[in-house]
């Protein structure tokens, strides 16, 4: 399920669009539910709130975009983007993120759209880790 992309292909954010209601605010969450491992789950890669319509450039960025960076030898990781109603550039504090708890805490309701892709380690991952201070 989902397209298989390389970390190199998603080192920059992809263009997102969705049908929006006039005056509505949205939240965009991108997570890897398989990081750091399938047993110790979920690392968020991007979090934007208060997005008017579908213009993510006008939303409030709570966590800057960090592309896919699955560790070598861990196989394909799933990356899930969710959009719903309603700045951290390092990798610190991103592990252990729970989308369901965030949605419940902020009363975001049911997601209105979603998409995902899968990625596996490639030669860009060490560059990404170096940028993150790892």
C-alpha positions as CSV (number, residue, x, y, z in Angstrom):
1,X,0.0,0.0,0.0
2,X,1.2,3.5,-0.8
3,X,4.0,4.5,-3.2
4,X,7.5,3.4,-2.5
5,X,9.8,6.4,-2.5
6,X,13.4,6.9,-1.5
7,X,14.5,9.3,1.3
8,X,16.3,11.3,-1.5
9,X,12.9,11.8,-3.2
10,X,11.2,13.1,-0.1
11,X,14.0,15.2,1.4
12,X,11.8,18.2,0.8
13,X,8.1,18.4,1.6
14,X,5.7,17.2,-1.1
15,X,2.9,19.5,-2.3
16,X,-0.3,18.7,-0.4
17,X,-3.8,19.7,-1.5
18,X,-7.3,18.8,-0.2
19,X,-10.8,20.0,-0.5
20,X,-11.4,22.6,2.2
21,X,-14.4,24.4,3.7
22,X,-14.5,28.2,3.7
23,X,-13.1,29.6,7.0
24,X,-12.0,26.2,8.3
25,X,-8.6,25.6,9.9
26,X,-6.8,22.3,9.4
27,X,-3.9,20.3,10.9
28,X,-1.3,18.4,8.9
29,X,0.7,15.6,10.6
30,X,3.3,13.4,9.0
31,X,4.6,10.5,11.1
32,X,6.6,7.3,10.7
33,X,4.7,4.7,12.7
34,X,7.6,2.3,12.3
35,X,10.3,4.4,13.9
36,X,12.5,3.9,15.6
37,X,11.2,0.3,15.3
38,X,7.9,-1.4,15.0
39,X,8.0,-2.3,18.7
40,X,8.9,1.3,19.8
41,X,6.6,3.3,17.6
42,X,5.9,6.6,16.0
43,X,8.2,9.5,15.2
44,X,6.7,12.7,13.8
45,X,8.3,14.3,10.8
46,X,6.0,17.4,10.3
47,X,3.3,19.1,12.3
48,X,1.4,22.2,11.2
49,X,-1.7,23.6,12.9
50,X,-4.2,26.3,12.1
51,X,-3.8,25.9,8.3
52,X,-6.4,28.1,6.6
53,X,-8.0,26.2,3.8
54,X,-5.2,24.1,2.2
55,X,-2.5,26.7,2.3
56,X,0.1,25.1,4.5
57,X,2.4,28.1,4.2
58,X,0.0,30.1,6.3
59,X,-0.3,27.5,9.1
60,X,1.6,27.5,12.4
61,X,4.5,25.1,12.2
62,X,5.0,23.2,15.4
63,X,7.6,20.9,13.9
64,X,9.5,21.7,10.8
65,X,9.6,19.1,8.0
66,X,12.2,16.4,8.2
67,X,12.3,13.9,5.4
68,X,12.3,10.1,5.6
69,X,15.3,8.6,7.3
70,X,14.8,5.0,8.2
71,X,17.8,3.3,9.7
72,X,19.8,1.0,7.5
73,X,18.6,-2.6,7.7
74,X,15.2,-1.8,9.1
75,X,13.3,-2.4,5.8
76,X,10.5,-0.3,4.5
77,X,9.0,2.2,6.9
78,X,5.4,3.6,6.4
79,X,5.0,7.4,6.4
80,X,1.5,8.6,7.1
81,X,0.1,12.1,6.3
82,X,-3.2,13.1,7.9
83,X,-5.1,16.3,7.5
84,X,-7.7,17.3,10.0
85,X,-9.7,20.2,11.4
86,X,-9.0,22.5,13.7
87,X,9.6,25.1,15.7
88,X,11.4,22.2,16.2
89,X,14.1,21.5,13.5
90,X,16.1,18.9,15.4
91,X,15.2,15.3,15.9
92,X,14.9,15.8,19.7
93,X,11.6,14.9,21.2
94,X,10.1,13.5,18.1
95,X,10.1,9.8,19.1
96,X,7.2,8.4,21.0
97,X,4.8,10.8,19.4
98,X,1.2,9.5,19.4
99,X,-1.0,10.9,16.7
100,X,-4.2,9.5,18.4
101,X,-3.3,11.3,21.7
102,X,-2.5,14.6,19.9
103,X,-5.8,14.4,18.0
104,X,-7.8,13.6,21.2
105,X,-6.1,16.3,23.3
106,X,-6.7,19.0,20.7
107,X,-10.2,17.7,19.8
108,X,-9.3,17.5,16.1
109,X,-12.0,15.0,15.2
110,X,-11.9,12.5,12.4
111,X,-9.3,12.9,9.7
112,X,-10.7,14.4,6.5
113,X,-7.9,13.1,4.3
114,X,-4.9,10.9,4.4
115,X,-2.1,9.5,2.3
116,X,1.1,7.5,2.9
117,X,4.2,6.3,1.3
118,X,6.9,3.8,2.2
119,X,10.7,4.4,2.2
120,X,13.8,2.4,2.9
121,X,17.4,3.5,3.7
122,X,19.4,5.1,0.9
123,X,22.6,7.1,0.6
124,X,20.8,10.4,1.6
125,X,20.0,9.1,5.1
126,X,23.5,9.7,6.6
127,X,23.3,13.3,5.3
128,X,19.9,13.7,7.0
129,X,21.2,12.3,10.2
130,X,24.2,14.7,10.1
131,X,21.9,17.7,9.6
132,X,19.9,16.6,12.6
133,X,23.1,16.4,14.7
134,X,23.3,12.7,14.9
